Amino acid sequence: MPGDLLPKGLTYYCDSDIRVQEIYWRLSGFYWEIGNKDMAKRHEQRLRSGARYFEYKKRAKKLLKPAGIIALLFITVGFLPSTVMVIPVKSRITCRKVAKTEKVQNTGTCYWDAQSFWYYPWGESIVHKGIDIFAKEGDTVLAATYGVVIDKGYGPVSGNYVKILGPNWRIQYYAHMKKSDVWLLQFVRKGEKIGEVGNTGNAMGKPHHLHFSVTTILPHFWKIDDSIQGWKKSFYLNPEDFFAPAAE
């Protein structure tokens, strides 16, 4: 069956696809010859429907290949062994945990409050499920460990944010950034720049800082305690536990 005899808008396919199309096309021609217009039009419609189906199948095959690669990438990263995280802010002064924040506020020091994680009360969140690292506007935000960017964008609460899937199925969440410098599905290395410190979202008007949290897809039931919302500690992990001891 010559491809140029197909009705306008139809694509000529190969192998089994050709045979199906050819049958309907020949039957349509036969019914036109014997004057049965209804049957001829019916087979032409089947021919067009079949062409659309084969086109959808062709597109699906093109989509499944990259989708499979992405899924494999996620699985590979998730099963990689965990590593020590770097403090995700690079400032003029090394960031550190402090017990008395009033001594370092407005001094240009990069720090986070020792009581930051699971601080209560904390607005609609009830408790603070991460740590706030205070630094200067525009200071570099680093990927705490290697991983794949699974989400990024802007939210009324989070401001500019990035989520990275890292080793052991842990998701790193970076929020209130001035801007982000990564794209979706990008693989990032530990210590690579992913954005800048800011005060976007509901942090607008407040001191510039990075909200950093670590959640696990696989629950850590042994982390549950009797604190307020203590059961959520099986999913929200204390980022400090993953920093090198010398960083404290």
C-alpha positions in Angstrom: 0.0 0.0 0.0 1.7 3.2 -1.1 2.0 5.8 1.7 0.9 8.6 -0.5 -2.6 7.0 -0.9 -3.4 7.3 2.7 -6.0 9.9 3.7 -4.7 13.2 4.8 -3.5 13.4 8.4 -2.6 9.7 8.6 0.9 8.3 9.3 2.3 5.3 7.5 3.6 2.8 10.1 5.7 -0.3 9.9 5.3 -4.1 10.5 2.1 -5.0 12.2 0.9 -1.4 12.2 1.0 -1.4 8.4 -1.0 -4.6 8.1 -3.8 -3.3 10.3 -3.9 0.0 8.4 -3.8 -1.7 5.1 -6.7 -4.0 5.9 -8.9 -1.1 6.8 -7.8 1.0 3.9 -8.4 -1.8 1.4 -11.8 -2.6 2.9 -12.8 1.1 2.7 -11.8 1.2 -1.0 -13.8 -2.0 -1.6 -16.9 -0.6 -0.1 -16.6 2.7 -2.0 -16.3 0.6 -5.3 -19.5 -1.3 -4.6 -21.3 1.8 -3.5 -21.7 1.1 0.2 -20.8 4.5 1.6 -21.7 3.8 5.2 -19.3 0.8 5.4 -16.6 2.7 3.5 -16.8 5.7 6.0 -16.9 3.3 8.9 -13.6 1.6 7.9 -12.0 5.0 7.2 -12.9 6.0 10.7 -11.4 2.8 12.1 -8.3 3.6 10.0 -8.0 7.0 11.5 -8.6 5.7 15.0 -6.0 3.1 14.6 -3.5 5.7 13.3 -4.1 7.8 16.5 -3.6 4.8 18.7 -0.3 3.9 17.0 0.8 7.5 17.3 0.0 7.5 21.0 1.9 4.3 21.4 4.9 5.7 19.6 4.9 8.8 21.9 4.5 6.6 25.0 7.6 4.7 24.1 9.5 7.9 23.8 8.4 9.0 27.3 8.9 5.7 29.0 12.6 5.6 28.3 13.6 8.9 30.1 11.1 8.1 32.8 12.9 4.8 33.4 16.2 6.5 33.5 14.9 9.0 36.1 13.4 6.3 38.3 16.7 4.4 38.2 18.6 7.5 39.2 16.3 8.1 42.2 16.6 4.4 43.3 20.4 4.5 42.9 20.8 7.7 44.9 18.4 6.5 47.6 20.3 3.4 48.2 23.7 5.0 48.3 25.4 5.0 51.8 25.1 8.2 53.9 27.9 10.6 54.3 28.8 13.4 56.7 27.0 16.6 55.7 28.6 19.9 55.3 26.9 22.9 57.0 24.8 24.2 54.1 25.9 27.9 54.3 29.2 29.2 53.3 29.9 32.6 55.0 32.9 34.8 55.7 32.9 33.3 59.2 32.5 29.5 59.7 28.9 28.8 60.7 28.5 27.3 64.2 25.9 26.4 66.8 25.5 28.8 69.7 23.8 28.5 73.0 23.3 32.3 73.6 22.2 33.9 70.4 22.0 37.4 71.9 25.8 37.5 71.9 26.1 37.0 68.2 23.0 38.7 66.7 23.8 41.5 64.3 27.5 40.8 64.4 27.8 39.2 61.0 28.4 35.8 62.5 26.9 32.7 60.8 25.2 30.7 63.4 22.2 28.6 64.4 20.5 28.4 67.8 21.3 25.3 69.8 17.5 25.1 70.6 16.4 25.6 67.0 15.4 22.0 66.3 12.0 21.1 67.7 11.6 24.5 69.3 8.1 25.0 70.7 5.9 26.9 70.1 6.4 27.6 66.4 3.3 29.1 64.8 1.1 26.9 62.6 3.9 24.2 62.5 3.6 23.9 66.3 7.2 22.9 66.5 10.3 23.9 64.4 11.2 20.8 62.4 14.6 22.0 61.2 17.3 24.6 62.0 17.6 28.2 61.0 21.1 29.2 60.0 21.5 33.0 60.2 23.9 34.6 57.8 24.3 37.6 55.5 22.1 38.2 52.6 23.6 36.6 49.5 25.8 34.2 51.4 26.2 30.9 49.5 23.9 28.0 50.2 25.6 24.6 49.7 24.2 21.2 49.0 24.8 19.4 52.4 25.4 16.2 50.6 25.1 14.8 47.0 21.7 14.0 45.6 19.1 14.8 43.0 16.9 17.9 42.9 13.3 16.6 43.2 11.5 19.9 43.7 12.1 23.6 43.6 10.0 26.7 43.4 8.4 29.4 45.5 5.8 29.2 48.3 4.1 31.8 50.5 5.7 30.2 53.6 8.9 28.7 52.3 9.8 31.5 49.8 12.4 30.2 47.3 13.0 26.6 48.2 14.8 23.5 46.9 14.3 19.8 47.9 17.1 17.3 47.3 16.8 13.5 47.5 20.1 12.2 49.0 21.5 9.0 50.4 19.4 6.7 52.6 16.2 8.1 51.2 16.6 11.4 53.1 15.2 14.6 51.7 17.1 17.9 52.3 14.9 21.0 52.4 16.4 24.5 51.9 14.0 27.4 52.3 13.7 31.3 52.4 16.6 31.6 49.9 17.1 34.8 47.9 17.4 32.7 44.8 18.1 29.1 43.8 20.8 28.1 41.2 19.7 24.6 40.3 17.2 23.0 38.0 14.8 20.1 38.5 16.4 16.6 38.3 19.9 18.1 38.5 22.4 15.9 40.2 24.4 18.0 42.8 27.6 17.3 44.6 28.3 17.8 48.3 29.4 21.4 48.8 28.1 22.6 45.4 26.3 26.0 45.3 22.5 25.6 45.0 21.4 29.2 46.0 21.9 32.2 48.2 20.7 33.1 51.7 17.7 35.4 51.8 14.5 36.1 53.7 11.7 35.2 51.2 8.3 33.8 52.0 7.1 34.3 55.6 10.6 35.3 56.6 10.3 38.6 54.8 11.3 41.4 57.0 13.1 39.1 59.4 16.9 38.5 59.6 18.3 36.7 56.6 18.7 33.0 57.2 18.4 29.5 55.6 15.8 27.1 57.0 17.3 23.6 56.6 15.6 20.4 57.5 16.2 16.7 56.8 13.3 14.2 56.4 13.4 10.5 55.8 11.1 8.5 53.6 11.8 5.4 55.7 10.5 6.1 59.2 13.0 5.9 62.1 10.6 4.7 64.8 13.3 4.6 67.5 13.4 8.5 67.2 9.9 8.9 68.6 9.7 10.4 72.1 7.1 12.0 74.4 7.8 15.6 73.3 5.1 17.6 71.5 4.5 16.0 68.1 7.3 13.6 69.1 5.9 10.9 66.8 6.9 13.1 63.8 10.6 12.7 64.8 10.5 9.4 63.1 10.3 11.4 59.8 11.9 14.8 60.7 15.6 14.2 61.7 17.8 16.7 63.5 20.3 18.1 60.8 22.9 18.5 63.5 23.2 14.8 63.8 24.7 14.6 60.3 27.3 17.4 60.6 30.9 16.6 61.4 31.6 16.9 65.1 34.3 19.5 64.4 31.7 21.8 62.8 30.0 22.3 66.2 
